[in-house]
Amino acid sequence: MATNKTVFFMIGVLLIVLGISMMAPYIMQLIYNEGSHSFIASAFVTIFIGILFVLANLEKEYKLNLRQTFLFSTLAWSMVATFGSLPFILSPKEFSFSEAFFESMSGITTTGATIITNLDDSPKSILLWRAIMQWLGGIGIIVMAITILPLLKVGGMQLFKMEGPDTTEKILPRTIEVAAIIISTYFSLTILCGFFYWLFGMSIFDSVSHAMTTIATGGFSTHNDSIGFFKNSNIEIIASVFIVMGSIPFISYLKFVKGNKKIFFQDVQIKGFIYLILISVLVMIVYLLSINYDSSILDKVRIASFNVISILSGTGYVTDDFGLWGKFSLIFFLFLMFIGGCAGSTACGIKIFRLQMLLIFLKNQIKKLLYPNSIIINKYNDQKISDPFINSVLIFIFSFLFLFFIIAMLLSISGLDFLSAISGAASAISNVGPGLGDMIGPNGNYKAIPDPSKWILSIGMLLGRLELFAVLVLFFPTFWRN
């Protein structure tokens, strides 16, 4: 029988992994003689608590049912964010707990919003830890999106269920089996990305840090000017390519390895994502031409392409302050924030497949008006789609937008101006990073916002990363009843 012991045992394992990961930044502290032992202290506490969780929840057999899986999803990310904040709290930079938790949650959810005002002069250990947090968060969400969320039937994610047992009692062994393949693919892409960054001019430290946040589509950088710091078009091209690779379903890589060499050209979601990128880039190029943006045509193409890919995928790297391009760019990038990348990837937002399902629904509704007696079979990627399935997608989209407005209103009440509240809410629930405006825009950060706003945004990041319902279900009394 599945019990909560399995949940806390798995959380203990995650904390041990998190604690071991803290050793890499500690090595950086020693190499750069930063005069602090915050990471070794954080690692000791995290590993110790993790071991206690493991020892206190030993079982002969570990299983998860539906209820425990929902509980694990939310508790795991919350606990990792909490213990991931320890290095910030113990850092000589003197983060408050609100700031430390915000930065940690932003990292593990691959959001990329930051409260650090001067990245260029920040300790290397802190910069590396931010990158590691996003890299771990990227792995975590891919594993969840392929193994757990489809079985929980969260917002239509069951469409991406892998072949195998349906029962949620088999979640744990399936997760371990699939995770091994995913991690090897994810690690390989990270190494490849870092190599090309280094080859085209980044230092080893910058290339490693940016490779982790690029594949995770997280967006944390080691410099205040983000990718724009390097002023290198080759680096922007590399970033764009690997962001796209991180934004397509990782299940496609698995199918490719298993022999389906045409998967990247056949998958409806991937094709929709590429088409959306091309159309959005074209729209932005035309717009930059219309406002006489001071640069060559090639520069306009480069700037438009990079920023569209970065915002659409939820990465949040910037090379220019698009907030200064005019009002249309603000609305357009706000729209792209909501869309996001593909399901089963490190990208975030509503996801491409849900918008495609919405278009299928609208098209079929029009057909029913024209041909009331017709029988319409809904299909997506050659799979038959039932009406309840489409309804779950529509409910998700409605809930996503409804929660966006709730978060925006709460941010406004907490003291943020209209543009910061709207864009901050969109950035948090879509896990993008930079917002709009002078305070939290591409050239700003979240340091100056009130502490209540930081907590509201942190909750928004968690909701967005876990597809809303995996978190919301815990607040229903019926969930806790036997």
N, C-alpha and C positions, 0 to 999 in steps of 0.2 A: 504494500500500500504506500502511495506517495504521501510524504509528510513534509512539514516545514523544515525538518532536519536536512533534507536534501538541498533546500534553498540556501540555508545558512552555511552548509558545507561548501557549496559552490562559491558563495560570496567569500568565504575564507580563502579558497584557492585563488580567487581574483585578487584579494588583498595581498597575498604572498607574491603573486606575479607583479603587482604594482610596486610593492616594496623592493623587490629585486631590481625593477626598472629604475629605481631611484639611485642605484649605485653608479650608473653612467654619468649623471650630473655631478655626483660626488667626486668622481675621477676628474671632471672638469674643474671643480673647486680646487683640487690639489695641483693640477697642471698650471692653472692660472693664479695660484696662490691668493685666492679670494678671501682668505682669513675667516672662513665660516665652515661649520660642520653641520649645517642645517639639514643636508640631505642624508647623511649617515644617521642622524638622530631620527629623522622622519622615516627612514627605511626600517630602523629598528622597531619603532612603535607600530608601523603598519604591518610588518612581518609577524611581530609578536601577537597582535590582535588577530591576524589571519590564522596563525597556528592555533590559537585558542578556539576560534570558530570551527576549524577543522576537527580538532580533538573532541570538542563538545558535541559534535554532530556525526560521529562515526556510525556507519550502518553497514549491514552485510550487502545490501543492494540499494542502489540509488535510482529513484524514479521521480518523475514530475508529472502531475496531472494538470489540467487546464488552470485551476486556481493557483497552484504553486508556480506555474510558469508566468502568469501575470504578475504575481508577487515578486518573483525573482527579477523580472525585467526592470521594474521600477527601483527595487531595493539595490540591485547591483550598480546601476548608474549613479544613484544617490550616494551610496557608500564610497564608490571609487572617487566621486567628485569631492566628498568630504575629506577623505584621507589624502587625496591628491592636492588638497589645499595646504597641507602641513608644511611643505617646503617654502611656500609663500609666507605663511605666518611666521616661521622661524627665520626667514631671510633678513639680512641686515637692512633691506629696503623698507622694512616696517609696513607691511600690508596689514590693514584691519581685517577682521574675520570676514566681513561682508565683501571686501575687495578680493581676498584670497579665494573665497568660495566662488565668487563670480568668475574669476580668472580660471579656476579649476573646472567649473561647469562648462565654461566657454570652450575649454580645451577638450574635455572628454566628449562633448557633443559635437565637436568639430565646427563650432560656430565661428570662432575667430575674433569675437569682440574682446577688446582689452582695456584694462585700466592703467596700464604702464605708459607713462608720458614720454619717456626717453629710452627707447629700445637700444639705440646705438651705444649708450653708456651703461646699459644694464649688465649684470654679471652673466658670463657665458653659461654658467650652470642653470640659471633661471631660464634663459632663452632655449637651451637644449631641452629642459623639462617641459616647457610649453609645447615644443615640437613632438616630444615623446607622448605626451598626453593626447594630442590630436591623432598621432599614428595609432595608438592603442584604441582610441575611440573609433577610428575608421575600421579597424579589424572587427571590433565589437558589433558595430551596426551592420556590417556585411553578414556576419555569422547569424545575427538575429533575423535579418531580412530574408535569409534563405532557409533557415531551419525553424525558427520560432514563430515569427509574425504570420507566416502563411497558415500555420496550424491554429493560430489564435483567431484567424479570419478577420484581421484588423484592416478595415477600409479597403477590401478587395485584394489584399495581399495573398489570399489563397490561390490566386491565379498563377503565382510563381512557386507553388509547391513542387518540390523535387520528387522524382519517382521514388516510391518506397512506402513504408507503413504509414497509415493515416493516424493511428492512435497517438495521443499525446503522451502516453506512457513510454513511448519510444523516443521522446524528444532528446533526452540526454545522450544516449549512444549515437544517435544520428548527428547531433551537434558536434561531438568529438570527431566523428568520421569525416564530416564535411569540412570542419574547421581546419584540419591538417592540410587539405588541398588548398583551401582559401588562403591560409597564412603563407604557404609556399609561393603562391601566385602573387600575393600582395607584397611579400618580401622581395621577390624578384623584380617587380616593377619599381619598387623603391630604390633598389640598388642601381637599376638601369637609369632611372631619373637622376639620381645623385651623380652618377658617372658623367652624364651629359652636361649637367650643371657645372661640374668641375672642369670638364673639357673646354667649355666655352667661357671660362673666366671667374667663376665663383671660387672662393677659398674652400678648403675641405670642410671647415666648420659650417659655413653658409650652405654649401651644397648638401651636406647631410641633413641639416635642419630643414631646409626648404624642400628637399625630396620627401621627407616624412609628411610635411603639411600639404604638399601638392597632391600626392596620391590619396591622402585622406580628405582632399578638397576642404581643408580646414582654414588655411589662409594666414595662420600666424607666421610672422616674418621676424627676422633678426634686426631689421632696420626700420626707422620711422617712416621712410618713403616706400616701404614694401618692395616689390619687385622693381619699382621705378628707381630705386637707389642705384641699381647696376647700370642703368642707361645702356642696355644691351639688347638689341632686337632678337638676337639668337636665343638668349635666355627667355625672352617673352614667348618665342615660338615653342621652345622646349616645355615651358610651363603650360602653355595652351594645350599641347598634344597630350601631356600626361594628366592634365585636369580632365580632359575628355575621356581618357582611358580609365580614370577613377570614377567617372560619372556614368559609365555604362554598366549594365548588370554583370556582376562577377560570375553569375551562373552561366553566362555566355562563354567565359573563359573555360569553365569546366566542360561545357559541351564541345568547345573547340578542341580541347585536349583529347576528348573521347572520340573525336573523328568527324564532327560536324564542322567542316572547314568554311561553310557558307553562312554560319550563324550570324555574323556581324552584318551581313547584307540581307538576311531574311527576317530578322526580328523586327516586328512592327514598332516596338518602343524605341529601339536604337535608331531606326530610320526617322522616326518622328523627332527624336532629339537632334539629329544632325540637320534635318530640314529646318527646325526651329532656330538653330544656331545660324545657319546660312541666311535665313530671312531676317533675323534680328540684326545681324551684322550689316546686311544690306540697308536696312532701315536706318541704322545709326550712321553709316557712311553718308547716305543721302542727307541726313540731318546735319552732320558736320560740314558737308559741302554747302548747305543752304545758309548756315550761320557764319560762313567765311572763317571757320576755325583756322588759326594761324599755323599751318603746317602743310607739307606737301601731300599729294594724293596718297602716296605710299604710306606716309605716316598716319594719315587718317584711317586707312585700311587696317594698319597694325594696331593703332590705339582702339579703334572700334571693336576689332576682333577679340583682342585680349580682354578688354573690360566686359564685353558681352558674355564671353565664355566664363570669366571669373564670377560674375554676379549670377548668371543663370544656374551655374553648378553649385552655388552657395559657398564658393571658395573665399571670395572676398579680397584677393590680391588686387592692388590698384597700381596704375602707372601714372594716373592723372586724376585731378579732382573733378569728376564728372558733375559734381554739384554746381560747377561754374559754367557748364555748357548751356544752361537755360532751363526753363520749366519743363519742356518736353522730356529732356533726358531724365529728370527726377521721376516723372510719372512712368516713363518707359522702364527704367531700372527697378522701380518699385514693383511693376508688373512682373518683371523677370524674377525678382526675389521670390515671389509666390510660387512660380512654376517649378523651379528646381530641376534636378536631373532624372535619371531612371531609377525605378525601384530595384532593390538588390544591389545598389552601388553605395559608395560613400557619400553621394550627393543627397540633398535634402529637399524641402519644399513639398508641394502637393504631389509632385511626380508626374512625369509625362503620360504614363499609362492612364492615370485617372482623368486627365483632360481628354485623352483620346476616347475613353469610355463615355465621357460627357458628350462629346461630339456624336458618337454612335447613338446615344440616347436621344439627342435632339433630332438627328436625322430620321430616326425611326418614328419619333412622335409626329413629325411632319408627314411621313409616309402614311401613318395611321389616319391622319386627318384627310388625306387625299384618297386613301383606299381603306375605308373602315372595316371591310370584311377580309382584308388580306392577312395572311399568316407570316409574320416576320421572325426570322431566326437570327438572333444576335451572335456575332462571331468576333473573336479577337485573337489574332495570331493562330488562326485555324482551330481555335477552341470555341465550343458552344458556350454562350454566356446566358445564364438564367436571369430573370427579372429581379429576384432577390439579390443576386450578385451586383447588378447595376445599382440597385437601391442602396446597397452598402457603400458603394463608391460615392453616390450622391450625398449620402448622410455624412460621409467623411469630409467632403468638400464644404458642405454647409457648416459642419462643426468647426472646421479649420478657420473659416472666415469669421464665424461667430466668436470663437475664442480670440482671434486677432483683434476684433473690436473691443472685447472685454479687457484684454491686456492693454490696448491703446488708451482706453478710458482710465484704467487704474494708473497708468504712467502719467496721464494728464493730471489726475488728482494728486499724485505724488510730487508734482511740481515741474514736470517737463513741458516745454512749449509744444504747439500743435505738430509741427514737422518732426521734431525729435520723438514725440510720443508715437506718431503714426509709423514712422520709419523704424524706430526702435522695436516696436511690437512686431512689425513685419520681419525685421532682421532676426529677432529672437526665435519666433515660432517657425521661421524658415531656415534657421541656423546659417545665416549668411555672414554676419560679422559687422561690417561697417553699415551705418545708417545714412541718413541724409541730413544736411544742415551743417552749421558751423561747429556745433558741439560734438556730435557723434558721426559726422560725415567721413569721407575717405581720408581727410587730413586731420581728423580729430580722434578722440577716444572717449571711453566711458568713465574716466576718473572723476569728473566733476558732477556727475548725476548723483542725486540723493541715495542714501543706503536703501530706503524702501524700494526705489526704482531698480536697484541692482538685484534685489531679491525677486521682484516681479519678473524681471528679465530672465533670471536664472530658472525660475519655474517655467517660463515660456520656452526656454531652450530645451528643457527636459521633455516637455509636452511635444514639441516639434520633432525631437529626435526619436522618440518612442511611438510615433504615429498616434498621438492623442489618447486613444482608447485604452492602450496598455497601462496608462496612468489613471485615467478617469474612472475606470472600472473599480479601482480600489476604494473610491469614495461612496460606493453604493452599499448600504447595509446588507443587502442580499448576498453580496460577494463573500461576506464573512460568516454567513450562516451555513450550518452543516446541511 
